[in-house]
Amino acid sequence: MSVRLIRSLLSGHERFAVTGASGWLGRTTLELLAGALGPQQFRDQVVGFASTSRTVTLRAGTEVRLQPLHRLAELAPAPTHLLHFAYLTRNRVPEVGVPEYVTANLAITAAVISAIQRFRPSGVFTTSSGAVYGPDGYFVTDVAANPYGALKYLEELAVRCAAADAGTRSVVTRVFSLSGAYMTKPELYGLGDFLLQVLAGGPITVRATRPVERSYCAAADVVTLALACLLRGDGQEDLVFDTGGDVIEVGQLADRVIGALGLTEVSVERSWDPQAPPDRYVGDGTAMSALALTYGLPLLAIDGQIRETAAYLRDHSEL
C-alpha cells in the first residue's frame, strides 16, 4: 500500500535527497523510493548522504552508494524533496560527552540549513523527537540537562525558519516509538529487546519496575505520510505532528509479542509495582491519523508491527 501511494503521487522528475540514509528511517525511505520509482529512476533521482561515503544494501539486494553529508549543499539546483534523518541519537551522549555531542549535531543542522538556502528544495521533511516535550508539557530548552531534546527542538525551529525563508514546504514529525525493518540497535528499544529475547528462545524478561507506557507506529507509515505531504503539494506549508499509535504498557507489549507470534510456550517474567508513577512517553496521534485518512493509508496496528519487526530481526542475525 505504501509503495502504491507514493507511486501515485510522483510527477516523474523529482529528485530526492536523503540524509542519515544509512540509519533506520533513512534505509526505510530508500526502500520505499526504490519500490515506487523502479531501478533506473531510483538510480537517477535519489541521492543519499551519511557521515562518510559508504554503500548500504537494501533487503531486495539493491546497493546504494552514499555520499558524505558535507556534499549535500553541492547539489545543483533542481526540483528536490529533502528528507532529513541525520542526527546523533541520545545514547551517544555518554559516549562522546555533552560538548562534543552538541558540536556534532549543530554541524549537521548547519549543513542542512546551508543546503536549503543553496538549492531551495521543493519540500523538507525533518524527523524530530518526542523528547522535545518536557515532563511539564513545555518544550525542553536546557541543553546541559537534556541535550538531545533541546537540540532537536532547536533544529525544528532552524529548519522550519530556513524553509520559510526559501519559500519551501516544511514537514516535521516528532517521533516517539517506532517499529519495523531496519531497526538499529534493537536491544535499546522495548519492542526490539523483547523480540531479541524470544528469537533467542525466551522467556521475555521485562526489566521495568514501574508502569511504562509507549505508543508505537510503523517507520514505513511515518515515511509514507511524509512523502505524501511533500509530493501532494497542498495543505499546510509548515506542518508539525507527533507519531501516534495505541498506548500500550510494556508488560502488555510483551504479552502481545507472544500472541502475535503464536509463542504460547514463552513466558513473561517481571517484578514491578503497578502503583508506581508511570513512565509515559506517548504521542498525540490525532494529526497523524487525520493525515492517514486523507491519503488513504491504513496505519499498521501493533500486532502487524510486531510481526514485521520480528521477521526483519530474524533474518538479520548480525544485529
N, C-alpha and C positions, 0 to 999 in steps of 0.2 A: 504493500500500500504506500509506504514512504517513497519508494523509487518512482512509482507511477505518478504520485502527486507532484514530485519535483520535476519530473519529465514534462508534465502537462503545463508547467509554468515557465519553462525555458523558452527564450526567444531565439536561441540558436547561435548567438555571438558573444555571450557574456564570458568574461574571464573571472575566475575565482582564485583569490589569494588566501591561503590558509596558514596562519601562524600557529606554532605549537603543534605542527602536523604529525609529530611522532607520538603524541600523547593520546589519551583515551578519546576525548572528543574530537581531536584532530583526525585520528585514523577513522573514526566513525564517519566524519564528514567526507574524507577521501573515498571511503567505500560507497557511500550514498551517491556521491557525484559520479563515480566510476560506473555505477549501475544505471544512472539516469542519462549520462552523456554517451556512453559507449566508448570503446577503446581509443579510437582516433581522436575524437573530440576531447576526451579526458586528457590525453597527452598534450593537445594543443591549447586547451583552455584552463587547465588547473595548474597552479604553481604552489608548492608547499614550502614552508620555512620552518627551521628548527634552530636550536642554539648553534649547531655546527652542521656542515654538509654531511649527509648520511642517506642511506637508502632504507625505506621501510617496505615490507611486503604485506599486502592485504590478504584476507582469507581466501580469495579466489586465485591467489598467486600473482596478482598484479604488483609489480615493483615500481615504487615511486621514489625518484631522486629528489631529495630536499635540499634547499639552499640555506646558507646561514642567514639569520634574521637581519643582519645589517644590510643585506641586499634588497630588502623589501622596498625601501624608498627609491631604488634604482629602476623600478618597473616603469616602462613607458606609459604615458597617458593612454588609457583605453577604458571602455565600459567595464568596470570591475566591481565585484562584490568581495569585500574583505571580511573574513571570518577570523576573529582573533581569540586564540586559546592559550597563547604562550604566557606562562607565569610560573614562578617558583611557588610550590604549594606550601601549606603551613607546616608540614612535617620537616621542611628543610631549615626552619628557624634554629632549632637546637644544633643542627649540624654546622651551619655557617656563621651563626651569630646575627644579632639584630642589625648592626650597622651594614654588614655585607649584604644581608638579605634585602634591606631597604634599597641600597645602591643598585643591586642587580635588577630588582623589579622596577625601579624608576627608569632604568635604562631601557627595559623592554617597553614600558609605556611611552617613553620619549621616541623610540623607534617607530611605534605605531602612529603617534601623532604626526611625526615628520612625514610619514608615508601618506597620511590622509591629506596633509597640506600640499604635497607634491603632485600626486596623481589623481586626487579628488575622486575617490570611488563612488559608485552609484549608491552603495549602501554599506554600512558597517555593522557587523554583529559581534558583540563582546560578551563573554561569559564572566559574570561577577560571581558573588557567593552569598549564601545566606548568612555568612559570618559578618556581613556589613551591619547586621542588626545586633545591638547590644541587648543585655538582659532586660533593660528598661524600655525596649522598643525603639529607642533613638539610634541614629547611626553611630557607629564606632569611629572615634577620632583620635584615640590615644595610641600613637604608633608604638611607643615603648611597651605598653601593656598588651596590645593585640595588633602586631604589625601586619598580619595577613588581612584581617578585617578592615583595618584603617586604610591600608594601601589599595585594597580592592575598591573601597568606596571612592577614594581619590581618583583612581583610574577611571571608574564610571564617569565621574564628573569631567575629567580631562578629555576622554574620548567623545563624550556627548557634545561638549563645547567645541572641540575641533571639527566634529562632523557638522554641527550647525554652522560654523564659520565657513565651511566648504560647501554648504548647500546640500549636504549629504544626509540621507536617512540613517538613523541610528536605532539599533535594537539591542537592548541589554537584558540578559536573563540572569537572575540571581539563583544560582544552583544550590540546592540543598543535598538530597541523597539521590544518587543515580544507580542504574543497573545496566547490564548489557555487555556485549562483546567489547574487547579491547580494554577491559578494566585493568588498570595498572596497580600494582601493589595491593592485591585483593585482601591481604591479611590486615590492612589498615582500616577496612570498612566492615561494618557488621554483617552485611549480606555476603560479601566476599569471604570473610573469615568463617562463617557458618558453612558455606559451600566447600571451602577447602577441607574443613573438618569431616564432612560427610563423604567427600570424594576420597579421603584418606581412610575411610572405614568407620567414622563416627566414634563415640557419640558427639552430640553438639554440646559444648560447654559454653554457657552464657556467662561472661565474666562480670557483667554489670550487676552491682549490688543494690541498685535503686531503679525505679522505673526510667526507661529510656525510650522516648518516642521519636519516631522518624517518619518522613513521607518520601516515598520512592517513586521515581519515574524513569522511563527508559531513555538512555542517552540518545538513541536514534530518534525518539519523538521530539526531544529538545532541538536537535539539529534540523529535523524536517520542518518544524514550525518556524525556526529562524530563517531557513532558506525560503520558505513560503512568504514570510513577511518581506524579505528583501526582493524577491522576484516579482511578487504581485504588484508592487509599486503603488498601492493605495493605502488609505488609513493614516495612522499617526506617523509623523516624521521622527518622533522621539518617543520610542516605546520601551517601557521597562516592566518586566513581570517576573514573579517568582516561579520556580518549578513547583509542581503540586504533587498529587498522589494521595492515596488514602493514608491516614495517620495510623501507624502500627507500632505497638510496643515490641521491643526486641525479643522478648520471650515468645510473643505471638508470632513474630517473624520466624523464629526457629521452628515453631510448630508448622508454619506454612511451608517452610523449606521441606520438611519431612513429607507433608501431604502432597505438595506439588510434584515431588519427585517419586512419590509412591514408596518411600523408605520406611515402611511401618515397623521394621525391626530396629530402627535407630531411636535412641532415647535422648532426652534433653536433661542436662544437669545444670542446676543453678542454685545458688544460695543468695537470697536477696530479701530486702524489706520493701514490700509493695506500698507501704505507707510513707516511705521516704519522699522528700521533694523530688519531683521528676526532672530529668534532663530532657527538655523538649526542644527539638530542632526541626521545625516543620515550616514549609512554605504555605503561603496563601495561594492556592491553585486556581482561584476564580478566573483570573485573566487568561491563564494558560488553557483552561478548559474552554473558555469562550473562543479563543483562537482556534483550538482544535475543532470546535463545532463549525466555525466559519469556513475552515479549509477542508472539512470532511475527513479529518484524520482521527480514527478511533485510537485513543490512548491505550497503551498496553497495560493491562491490570497486573497486580502483583504476582499472581501465580505464573503468568506468562513471562514476566520479568525474571522470576526465579529460574524457570526452565531455560530461557535463552542464556542467562549468565552462566548457569551450570554447564550447558553444552559447550560454551566457549572455554571455560576453565578446564573442563575435562579434556578438551582437545589441545590444550596448550600447557603441557606438563612443565615447560621451562619456567612458568610462573610459580 
